[in-house]
Amino acid sequence: MSKGTRFQLYLALRAAAYEQMVSQGLKLPFFCDDVFETFDENHTRAACKLMERIGRGGQSIYLTHHRHVVDIEREVCEAPPTIHEI
């Protein structure tokens, strides 16, 4: 399995586990640290929409140093994301 496929599987499994916890009434922040780094643009768009969906029911936090991910996030999200630059 390629690194990109492993990262996509990792994100999918974490998102499914998070949604299961939310359905049971447990809400915790959903953190990701540069998990999109190996994603192509289409997969990054889909992952950004996933993070937005998670953020509607709780808090999703994505850490990255890749400017293109921030640009995609701004482009695909219905609600403007809050972006902190350090």
Residue pairs with C-beta under 8 A, 6 or more apart in sequence:
1 9
2 38
3 38
4 38
4 39
4 40
4 43
7 35
7 36
7 37
7 38
7 39
8 39
8 43
10 35
11 32
11 35
11 47
11 50
14 30
14 32
15 30
15 50
15 54
18 28
18 30
18 54
18 58
19 54
21 27
21 28
22 57
22 58
27 57
27 58
28 58
29 58
29 59
29 60
29 61
30 51
30 54
30 55
30 58
30 59
30 60
30 61
31 61
31 62
31 63
32 51
32 60
32 61
32 62
32 63
33 62
33 63
33 64
34 63
34 64
34 65
34 66
35 47
35 62
36 43
36 44
36 47
36 48
36 62
36 64
36 66
36 69
37 64
37 66
39 47
41 72
44 68
44 69
44 72
45 72
45 75
45 76
48 69
48 72
48 73
48 76
48 77
49 76
49 77
51 60
51 62
51 73
52 60
52 76
52 77
52 78
52 79
52 81
54 60
55 81
62 69
62 73
64 70
70 83
73 81
73 83
74 80
74 81
74 83
